[in-house]
């Protein structure tokens, strides 16, 4: 009976390696999103070469489009970062500690994950940044406020973003004290 239990526990414990599928998939998608954002950045830079040759009206349109593209590029890099952190975190939680990360002076600030709560906290911060960038992108597309209430809603949204950032940082300071 003990040998059956030992074999079952071995199978159960080694089933954690199925997480490698998620690690590899997230890492691959992260690389792909980094690639897409970099191509977008290169494309934007190549179009900006002609910015000086545009007349005033075309320059205003190009400027608005460029700012929107910059926000989309930042959004892409942040999403790729979420996927990378998630991939590394899953690996460290379920498979093994990453030796090179433990020896690195920068890894403890960003990549070393010690618990599921730590992984969720790091992902939540990056997702919050993505949401802020998306809000900024939407705010740029607003041409004008049709009513005073729209301005109040917009101001309330900005205040809520500030509150979310404040609470995020307050949580960091509280966790560092313990």
Contact map, one row per residue, 1 for C-alpha under 8 A:
1111100000000000000000000000000000000000000000000000000000000000000000000000000000000000000000000000000000000000000000000000000000000000000000000000000000000000000000000000000000
1111110000000000000000000000000000000000000000000000000000000000000000000000000000000000000000000000000000000000000000000000000000000000000000000000000000000000000000000000000000
1111111000000000000000000000000000000000000000000000000000000000000000000000000000000000000000000000000000000000000000000000000000000000000000000000000000000000000000000000000000
1111111100000000000000000000000000000000000000000000000000000000000000000000000000000000000000000000000000000000000000000000000000000000000000000000000000000000000000000000000000
1111111110000000000000000000000000000000000000000000000000000000000000000000000000000000000000000000000000000000000000000000000000000000000000000000000000000000000000000000000000
0111111111000000000000000000000000000000000000000000000000000000000000000000000000000000000000000000000000000000000000000000000000000000000000000000000000000000000000000000000000
0011111111100000000000000000000000000000000000000000000000000000000000000000000000000000000000000000000000000000000000000000000000000000000000000000000000000000000000000000000000
0001111111110000000000000000000000000000000000000000000000000000000000000000000000000000000000000000000000000000000000000000000000000000000000000000000000000000000000000000000000
0000111111111000000000000000000000000000000000000000000000000000000000000000000000000000000000000000000000000000000000000000000000000000000000000000000000000000000000000000000000
0000011111111100000000000000000000000000000000000000000000000000000000000000000000000000000000000000000000000000000000000000000000000000000000000000000000000000000000000000000000
0000001111111110000000000000000000000000000000000000000000000000000000000000000000000000000000000000000000000000000000000000000000000000000000000000000000000000000000000000000000
0000000111111111000000000000000000000000000000000000000000000000000000000000000000000000000000000000000000000000000000000000000000000000000000000000000000000000000000000000000000
0000000011111111000000000000000000000000000000000000000000000000000000000000000000000000000000000000000000000000000000000000000000000000000000000000000000000000000000000000000000
0000000001111111100000000000000000000000000000000000000000000000000000000000000000000000000000000000000000000000000000000000000000000000000000000000000000000000000000000000000000
0000000000111111110000000000000000000000000000000000000000000000000000000000000000000000000000000000000000000000000000000000000000000000000000000000000000000000000000000000000000
0000000000011111111000000000000000000000000000000000000000000000000000000000000000000000000001100000000000000000000000000000000000000000000000000000000000000000000000000000000000
0000000000000111111100000000000000000000000000000000000000000000000000000000000000000000000001100000000000000000000000000000000000000000000000000000000000000000000000000000000000
0000000000000011111111000000000000000000000000000000000000000000000000000000000000000000000000000000000000000000000000000000000000000000000000000000000000000000000000000000000000
0000000000000001111111100000000000000000000000000000000000000000000000000000000000000000011001100000000000000000000000000000000000000000000000000000000000000000000000000000000000
0000000000000000111111110000000000000000000000000000000000000000000000000000000000000000001000100000000000000000000000000000000000000000000000000000000000000000000000000000000000
0000000000000000011111111000000000000000000000000000000000000000000000000000000000000000000000000000000000000000000000000000000000000000000000000000000000000000000000000000000000
0000000000000000011111111100000000000000000000000000000000000000000000000000000000000010000000000000000000000000000000000000000000000000000000000000000000000000000000000000000000
0000000000000000001111111110000000000000000000000000000000000000000000000000000000000111011000000000000000000000000000000000000000000000000000000000000000000000000000000000000000
0000000000000000000111111111000000000000000000000000000000000000000000000000000000000010000000000000000000000000000000000000000000000000000000000000000000000000000000000000000000
0000000000000000000011111111100000000000000000000000000000000000000000000000000000000000000000000000000000000000000000000000000000000000000000000000000000000000000000000000000000
0000000000000000000001111111110000000000000000000000000000000000000000000000000000110110000000000000000000000000000000000000000000000000000000000000000000000000000000000000000000
0000000000000000000000111111111000000000000000000000000000000000000000000000000000110010000000000000000000000000000000000000000000000000000000000000000000000000000000000000000000
0000000000000000000000011111111100000000000000000000000000000000000000000000000000000000000000000000000000000000000000000000000000000000000000000000000000000000000000000000000000
0000000000000000000000001111111110000000000000000000000000000000000000000000000100100000000000000000000000000000000000000000000000000000000000000000000000000000000000000000000000
0000000000000000000000000111111111000000000000000000000000000000000000000000001110110000000000000000000000000000000000000000000000000000000000000000000000000000000000000000000000
0000000000000000000000000011111111100000000000000000000000000000000000000000000100000000000000000000000000000000000000000000000000000000000000000000000000000000000000000000000000
0000000000000000000000000001111111110000000000000000000000000000000000000000000000000000000000000000000000000000000000000000000000000000000000000000000000000000000000000000000000
0000000000000000000000000000111111111000000000000000000000000000000000000001101100000000000000000000000000000000000000000000000000000000000000000000000000000000000000000000000000
0000000000000000000000000000011111111100000000000000000000000000000000000001100100000000000000000000000000000000000000000000000000000000000000000000000000000000000000000000000000
0000000000000000000000000000001111111110000000000000000000000000000000000000000000000000000000000000000000000000000000000000000000000000000000000000000000000000000000000000000000
0000000000000000000000000000000111111111000000000000000000000000000000000001000000000000000000000000000000000000000000000000000000000000000000000000000000000000000000000000000000
0000000000000000000000000000000011111111100000000000000000000000000000001101100000000000000000000000000000000000000000000000000000000000000000000000000000000000000000000000000000
0000000000000000000000000000000001111111110000000000000000000000000000001000000000000000000000000000000000000000000000000000000000000000000000000000000000000000000000000000000000
0000000000000000000000000000000000111111111000000000000000000000000000000000000000000000000000000000000000000000000000000000000000000000000000000000000000000000000000000000000000
0000000000000000000000000000000000011111111100000000000000000000000010001000000000000000000000000000000000000000000000000000000000000000000000000000000000000000000000000000000000
0000000000000000000000000000000000001111111110000000000000000000000001001000000000000000000000000000000000000000000000000000000000000000000000000000000000000000000000000000000000
0000000000000000000000000000000000000111111111000000000000000000000000000000000000000000000000000000000000000000000000000000000000000000000000000000000000000000000000000000000000
0000000000000000000000000000000000000011111111100000000000000000000000000000000000000000000000000000000000000000000000000000000000000000000000000000000000000000000000000000000000
0000000000000000000000000000000000000001111111110000000000000000010010000000000000000000000000000000000000000000000000000000000000000000000000000000000000000000000000000000000000
0000000000000000000000000000000000000000111111111000000000000000000000000000000000000000000000000000000000000000000000000000000000000000000000000000000000000000000000000000000000
0000000000000000000000000000000000000000011111111100000000000000000000000000000000000000000000000000000000000000000000000000000000000000000000000000000000000000000000000000000000
0000000000000000000000000000000000000000001111111110000000000000000000000000000000000000000000000000000000000000000000000000000000000000000000000000000000000000000000000000000000
0000000000000000000000000000000000000000000111111110000000000000000000000000000000000000000000000000000000000000000000000000000000000000000000000000000000000000000000000000000000
0000000000000000000000000000000000000000000011111111000000000000000000000000000000000000000000000000000000000000000000000000000000000000000000000000000000000000000000000000000000
0000000000000000000000000000000000000000000001111111110000000000000000000000000000000000000000000000000000000000000000000000000000000000000000000000000000000000000000000000000000
0000000000000000000000000000000000000000000000111111110000100100000000000000000000000000000000000000000000000000000000000000000000000000000000000000000000000000000000000000000000
0000000000000000000000000000000000000000000000001111110000100000000000000000000000000000000000000000000000000000000000000000000000000000000000000000000000000000000000000000000000
0000000000000000000000000000000000000000000000000111111000000000000000000000000000000000000000000000000000000000000000000000000000000000000000000000000000000000000000000000000000
0000000000000000000000000000000000000000000000000111111111100000000000000000000000000000000000000000000000000000000000000000000000000000000000000000000000000000000000000000000000
0000000000000000000000000000000000000000000000000000111111100000000000000000000000000000000000000000000000000000000000000000000000000000000000000000000000000000000000000000000000
0000000000000000000000000000000000000000000000000000011111110000000000000000000000000000000000000000000000000000000000000000000000000000000000000000000000000000000000000000000000
0000000000000000000000000000000000000000000000000000011111111000000000000000000000000000000000000000000000000000000000000000000000000000000000000000000000000000000000000000000000
0000000000000000000000000000000000000000000000000000011111111100000000000000000000000000000000000000000000000000000000000000000000000000000000000000000000000000000000000000000000
0000000000000000000000000000000000000000000000000011011111111110000000000000000000000000000000000000000000000000000000000000000000000000000000000000000000000000000000000000000000
0000000000000000000000000000000000000000000000000000000111111111000000000000000000000000000000000000000000000000000000000000000000000000000000000000000000000000000000000000000000
0000000000000000000000000000000000000000000000000000000011111111100000000000000000000000000000000000000000000000000000000000000000000000000000000000000000000000000000000000000000
0000000000000000000000000000000000000000000000000010000001111111110000000000000000000000000000000000000000000000000000000000000000000000000000000000000000000000000000000000000000
0000000000000000000000000000000000000000000000000000000000111111111000000000000000000000000000000000000000000000000000000000000000000000000000000000000000000000000000000000000000
0000000000000000000000000000000000000000000000000000000000011111111100000000000000000000000000000000000000000000000000000000000000000000000000000000000000000000000000000000000000
0000000000000000000000000000000000000000000000000000000000001111111110000000000000000000000000000000000000000000000000000000000000000000000000000000000000000000000000000000000000
0000000000000000000000000000000000000000000100000000000000000111111111000000000000000000000000000000000000000000000000000000000000000000000000000000000000000000000000000000000000
0000000000000000000000000000000000000000000000000000000000000011111111100000000000000000000000000000000000000000000000000000000000000000000000000000000000000000000000000000000000
0000000000000000000000000000000000000000000000000000000000000001111111110000000000000000000000000000000000000000000000000000000000000000100100000000000000000000000000000000000000
0000000000000000000000000000000000000001000100000000000000000000111111111000000000000000000000000000000000000000000000000000000000000000000000000000000000000000000000000000000000
0000000000000000000000000000000000000000100000000000000000000000011111111100000000000000000000000000000000000000000000000000000000000000000000000000000000000000000000000000000000
0000000000000000000000000000000000000000000000000000000000000000001111111110000000000000000000000000000000000000000000000000000000001101100000000000000000000000000000000000000000
0000000000000000000000000000000000000000000000000000000000000000000111111111000000000000000000000000000000000000000000000000000000000000100000000000000000000000000000000000000000
0000000000000000000000000000000000001101100000000000000000000000000011111111100000000000000000000000000000000000000000000000000000000000000000000000000000000000000000000000000000
0000000000000000000000000000000000001000000000000000000000000000000001111111110000000000000000000000000000000000000000000000000000001000000000000000000000000000000000000000000000
0000000000000000000000000000000000000000000000000000000000000000000000111111111000000000000000000000000000000000000000000000000001001100000000000000000000000000000000000000000000
0000000000000000000000000000000011011000000000000000000000000000000000011111111100000000000000000000000000000000000000000000000000000000000000000000000000000000000000000000000000
0000000000000000000000000000000011001000000000000000000000000000000000001111111110000000000000000000000000000000000000000000000000000000000000000000000000000000000000000000000000
0000000000000000000000000000000000000000000000000000000000000000000000000111111111000000000000000000000000000000000000000000011011000000000000000000000000000000000000000000000000
0000000000000000000000000000010010000000000000000000000000000000000000000011111111100000000000000000000000000000000000000000011001000000000000000000000000000000000000000000000000
0000000000000000000000000000111011000000000000000000000000000000000000000001111111110000000000000000000000000000000000000000000000000000000000000000000000000000000000000000000000
0000000000000000000000000000010000000000000000000000000000000000000000000000111111111000000000000000000000000000000000000000010000000000000000000000000000000000000000000000000000
0000000000000000000000000000000000000000000000000000000000000000000000000000011111111100000000000000000000000000000000000010011000000000000000000000000000000000000000000000000000
0000000000000000000000000110110000000000000000000000000000000000000000000000001111111110000000000000000000000000000000000000000000000000000000000000000000000000000000000000000000
0000000000000000000000000110010000000000000000000000000000000000000000000000000111111111000000000000000000000000000000000000000000000000000000000000000000000000000000000000000000
0000000000000000000000000000000000000000000000000000000000000000000000000000000011111111100000000000000000000010000000100110000000000000000000000000000000000000000000000000000000
0000000000000000000000100100000000000000000000000000000000000000000000000000000001111111110000000000000000000000000000100010000000000000000000000000000000000000000000000000000000
0000000000000000000001110110000000000000000000000000000000000000000000000000000000111111111000000000000000000000000000000000000000000000000000000000000000000000000000000000000000
0000000000000000000000100000000000000000000000000000000000000000000000000000000000011111111100000000000000000010100000000000000000000000000000000000000000000000000000000000000000
0000000000000000000000000000000000000000000000000000000000000000000000000000000000001111111110000000000000000011100000100000000000000000000000000000000000000000000000000000000000
0000000000000000001000100000000000000000000000000000000000000000000000000000000000000111111111100000000000000000000000000000000000000000000000000000000000000000000000000000000000
0000000000000000001100100000000000000000000000000000000000000000000000000000000000000011111111111000000000000000000000000000000000000000000000000000000000000000000000000000000000
0000000000000000000000000000000000000000000000000000000000000000000000000000000000000001111111111100000000000001110000000000000000000000000000000000000000000000000000000000000000
0000000000000000000000000000000000000000000000000000000000000000000000000000000000000000111111111000000000000000111100000000000000000000000000000000000000000000000000000000000000
0000000000000001101000000000000000000000000000000000000000000000000000000000000000000000011111110000000000000000000000000000000000000000000000000000000000000000000000000000000000
0000000000000001101100000000000000000000000000000000000000000000000000000000000000000000011111111000000000000000000000000000000000000000000000000000000000000000000000000000000000
0000000000000000000000000000000000000000000000000000000000000000000000000000000000000000001111111100000000000000000000000000000000000000000000000000000000000000000000000000000000
0000000000000000000000000000000000000000000000000000000000000000000000000000000000000000001110111110010000000000000000000000000000000000000000000000000000000000000000000000000000
0000000000000000000000000000000000000000000000000000000000000000000000000000000000000000000100011111110000000000000000000000000000000000000000000000000000000000000000000000000000
0000000000000000000000000000000000000000000000000000000000000000000000000000000000000000000000001111111000000000000000000000000000000000000000000000000000000000000000000000000000
0000000000000000000000000000000000000000000000000000000000000000000000000000000000000000000000000111111100000000000000000000000000000000000000000000000000000000000000000000000000
0000000000000000000000000000000000000000000000000000000000000000000000000000000000000000000000000111111100110011000000000000000000000000000000000000000000000000000000000000000000
0000000000000000000000000000000000000000000000000000000000000000000000000000000000000000000000001111111110110001000000000000000000000000000000000000000000000000000000000000000000
0000000000000000000000000000000000000000000000000000000000000000000000000000000000000000000000000011111110000000000000000000000000000000000000000000000000000000000000000000000000
0000000000000000000000000000000000000000000000000000000000000000000000000000000000000000000000000001111111110000000000000000000000000000000000000000000000000000000000000000000000
0000000000000000000000000000000000000000000000000000000000000000000000000000000000000000000000000000011111110000000000000000000000000000000000000000000000000000000000000000000000
0000000000000000000000000000000000000000000000000000000000000000000000000000000000000000000000000000000111111100000000000000000000000000000000000000000000000000000000000000000000
0000000000000000000000000000000000000000000000000000000000000000000000000000000000000000000000000000110111111111000000000000000000000000000000000000000000000000000000000000000000
0000000000000000000000000000000000000000000000000000000000000000000000000000000000000000000000000000110111111111000000000000000000000000000000000000000000000000000000000000000000
0000000000000000000000000000000000000000000000000000000000000000000000000000000000000000000000000000000001111111000000000000000000000000000000000000000000000000000000000000000000
0000000000000000000000000000000000000000000000000000000000000000000000000000000000000000000000000000000001111111000000000100000000000000000000000000000000000000000000000000000000
0000000000000000000000000000000000000000000000000000000000000000000000000000000000001001100000000000100000111111100000000000000000000000000000000000000000000000000000000000000000
0000000000000000000000000000000000000000000000000000000000000000000000000000000000000000100100000000110000111111110000000000000000000000000000000000000000000000000000000000000000
0000000000000000000000000000000000000000000000000000000000000000000000000000000000000001100110000000000000000011111101100000000000000000000000000000000000000000000000000000000000
0000000000000000000000000000000000000000000000000000000000000000000000000000000000000000000110000000000000000001111101100000000000000000000000000000000000000000000000000000000000
0000000000000000000000000000000000000000000000000000000000000000000000000000000000000000000010000000000000000000111111100000000000000000000000000000000000000000000000000000000000
0000000000000000000000000000000000000000000000000000000000000000000000000000000000000000000010000000000000000000111111110000000000000000000000000000000000000000000000000000000000
0000000000000000000000000000000000000000000000000000000000000000000000000000000000000000000000000000000000000000001111111000000000000000000000000000000000000000000000000000000000
0000000000000000000000000000000000000000000000000000000000000000000000000000000000000000000000000000000000000000111111111100000000000000000000000000000000000000000000000000000000
0000000000000000000000000000000000000000000000000000000000000000000000000000000000001100100000000000000000000000111111111110000000000000000000000000000000000000000000000000000000
0000000000000000000000000000000000000000000000000000000000000000000000000000000000000000000000000000000000000000000111111111000000000000000000000000000000000000000000000000000000
0000000000000000000000000000000000000000000000000000000000000000000000000000000000000000000000000000000000000000000011111111100000000000000000000000000000000000000000000000000000
0000000000000000000000000000000000000000000000000000000000000000000000000000000000001000000000000000000000000100000001111111110000000000000000000000000000000000000000000000000000
0000000000000000000000000000000000000000000000000000000000000000000000000000000001001100000000000000000000000000000000111111111000000000000000000000000000000000000000000000000000
0000000000000000000000000000000000000000000000000000000000000000000000000000000000000000000000000000000000000000000000011111111100000000000000000000000000000000000000000000000000
0000000000000000000000000000000000000000000000000000000000000000000000000000000000000000000000000000000000000000000000001111111110000000000000000000000000000000000000010000000000
0000000000000000000000000000000000000000000000000000000000000000000000000000011011000000000000000000000000000000000000000111111111000000000000000000000000000000000000000000000000
0000000000000000000000000000000000000000000000000000000000000000000000000000011001000000000000000000000000000000000000000011111111100000000000000000000000000000000000000000000000
0000000000000000000000000000000000000000000000000000000000000000000000000000000000000000000000000000000000000000000000000001111111110000000000000000000000000000000000000000000000
0000000000000000000000000000000000000000000000000000000000000000000000000000010000000000000000000000000000000000000000000000111111111000000000000000000000000000000000000000000000
0000000000000000000000000000000000000000000000000000000000000000000000000010011000000000000000000000000000000000000000000000011111111100000000000000000000000000000000000000000000
0000000000000000000000000000000000000000000000000000000000000000000000000000000000000000000000000000000000000000000000000000001111111110000000000000000000000000000000000000000000
0000000000000000000000000000000000000000000000000000000000000000000000000000000000000000000000000000000000000000000000000000000111111111000000000000000000000000100000000000000000
0000000000000000000000000000000000000000000000000000000000000000000000100110000000000000000000000000000000000000000000000000000011111111100000000000000000000000000000000000000000
0000000000000000000000000000000000000000000000000000000000000000000000100010000000000000000000000000000000000000000000000000000001111111110000000000000000000000000000000000000000
0000000000000000000000000000000000000000000000000000000000000000000000000000000000000000000000000000000000000000000000000000000000111111111000000000000000000000000000000000000000
0000000000000000000000000000000000000000000000000000000000000000000000100000000000000000000000000000000000000000000000000000000000011111111100000000000000000000000000000000000000
0000000000000000000000000000000000000000000000000000000000000000000100110000000000000000000000000000000000000000000000000000000000001111111110000000000000000000000000000000000000
0000000000000000000000000000000000000000000000000000000000000000000000000000000000000000000000000000000000000000000000000000000000000111111111000000000000000000000000000000000000
0000000000000000000000000000000000000000000000000000000000000000000000000000000000000000000000000000000000000000000000000000000000000011111111000000000000000000000000000000000000
0000000000000000000000000000000000000000000000000000000000000000000100000000000000000000000000000000000000000000000000000000000000000001111111100000000000000000000000000000000000
0000000000000000000000000000000000000000000000000000000000000000000000000000000000000000000000000000000000000000000000000000000000000000111111100000000000000000000000000000000000
0000000000000000000000000000000000000000000000000000000000000000000000000000000000000000000000000000000000000000000000000000000000000000011111111000000000000000000000000000000000
0000000000000000000000000000000000000000000000000000000000000000000000000000000000000000000000000000000000000000000000000000000000000000000111111000000000000000000000000000000000
0000000000000000000000000000000000000000000000000000000000000000000000000000000000000000000000000000000000000000000000000000000000000000000001111100000000000000000000000000000000
0000000000000000000000000000000000000000000000000000000000000000000000000000000000000000000000000000000000000000000000000000000000000000000001111111011000000000000000000000000000
0000000000000000000000000000000000000000000000000000000000000000000000000000000000000000000000000000000000000000000000000000000000000000000000011111010000000000000000000000000000
0000000000000000000000000000000000000000000000000000000000000000000000000000000000000000000000000000000000000000000000000000000000000000000000001111111000000000000000000000000000
0000000000000000000000000000000000000000000000000000000000000000000000000000000000000000000000000000000000000000000000000000000000000000000000001111111100000000000000000000000000
0000000000000000000000000000000000000000000000000000000000000000000000000000000000000000000000000000000000000000000000000000000000000000000000000011111110000000000000000000000000
0000000000000000000000000000000000000000000000000000000000000000000000000000000000000000000000000000000000000000000000000000000000000000000000001111111111000000000000000000000000
0000000000000000000000000000000000000000000000000000000000000000000000000000000000000000000000000000000000000000000000000000000000000000000000001011111111100000000000000000000000
0000000000000000000000000000000000000000000000000000000000000000000000000000000000000000000000000000000000000000000000000000000000000000000000000001111111110000000000000000000000
0000000000000000000000000000000000000000000000000000000000000000000000000000000000000000000000000000000000000000000000000000000000000000000000000000111111111000000000000000000000
0000000000000000000000000000000000000000000000000000000000000000000000000000000000000000000000000000000000000000000000000000000000000000000000000000011111111100000000000000000000
0000000000000000000000000000000000000000000000000000000000000000000000000000000000000000000000000000000000000000000000000000000000000000000000000000001111111110000000000000000000
0000000000000000000000000000000000000000000000000000000000000000000000000000000000000000000000000000000000000000000000000000000000000000000000000000000111111111000000000000000000
0000000000000000000000000000000000000000000000000000000000000000000000000000000000000000000000000000000000000000000000000000000000000000000000000000000011111111100000000000000000
0000000000000000000000000000000000000000000000000000000000000000000000000000000000000000000000000000000000000000000000000000000000000000000000000000000001111111110000000000000000
0000000000000000000000000000000000000000000000000000000000000000000000000000000000000000000000000000000000000000000000000000000000000000000000000000000000111111111000000000000000
0000000000000000000000000000000000000000000000000000000000000000000000000000000000000000000000000000000000000000000000000000000000000000000000000000000000011111111100000000000000
0000000000000000000000000000000000000000000000000000000000000000000000000000000000000000000000000000000000000000000000000000000000010000000000000000000000001111111110000000000000
0000000000000000000000000000000000000000000000000000000000000000000000000000000000000000000000000000000000000000000000000000000000000000000000000000000000000111111111000000000000
0000000000000000000000000000000000000000000000000000000000000000000000000000000000000000000000000000000000000000000000000000000000000000000000000000000000000011111111100000000000
0000000000000000000000000000000000000000000000000000000000000000000000000000000000000000000000000000000000000000000000000000000000000000000000000000000000000001111111110000000000
0000000000000000000000000000000000000000000000000000000000000000000000000000000000000000000000000000000000000000000000000000000000000000000000000000000000000000111111111000000000
0000000000000000000000000000000000000000000000000000000000000000000000000000000000000000000000000000000000000000000000000000000000000000000000000000000000000000011111111100000000
0000000000000000000000000000000000000000000000000000000000000000000000000000000000000000000000000000000000000000000000000000000000000000000000000000000000000000001111111110000000
0000000000000000000000000000000000000000000000000000000000000000000000000000000000000000000000000000000000000000000000000000100000000000000000000000000000000000000111111111000000
0000000000000000000000000000000000000000000000000000000000000000000000000000000000000000000000000000000000000000000000000000000000000000000000000000000000000000000011111111100000
0000000000000000000000000000000000000000000000000000000000000000000000000000000000000000000000000000000000000000000000000000000000000000000000000000000000000000000001111111110000
0000000000000000000000000000000000000000000000000000000000000000000000000000000000000000000000000000000000000000000000000000000000000000000000000000000000000000000000111111111000
0000000000000000000000000000000000000000000000000000000000000000000000000000000000000000000000000000000000000000000000000000000000000000000000000000000000000000000000011111111100
0000000000000000000000000000000000000000000000000000000000000000000000000000000000000000000000000000000000000000000000000000000000000000000000000000000000000000000000001111111110
0000000000000000000000000000000000000000000000000000000000000000000000000000000000000000000000000000000000000000000000000000000000000000000000000000000000000000000000000111111111
0000000000000000000000000000000000000000000000000000000000000000000000000000000000000000000000000000000000000000000000000000000000000000000000000000000000000000000000000011111111
0000000000000000000000000000000000000000000000000000000000000000000000000000000000000000000000000000000000000000000000000000000000000000000000000000000000000000000000000001111111
0000000000000000000000000000000000000000000000000000000000000000000000000000000000000000000000000000000000000000000000000000000000000000000000000000000000000000000000000000111111
0000000000000000000000000000000000000000000000000000000000000000000000000000000000000000000000000000000000000000000000000000000000000000000000000000000000000000000000000000011111
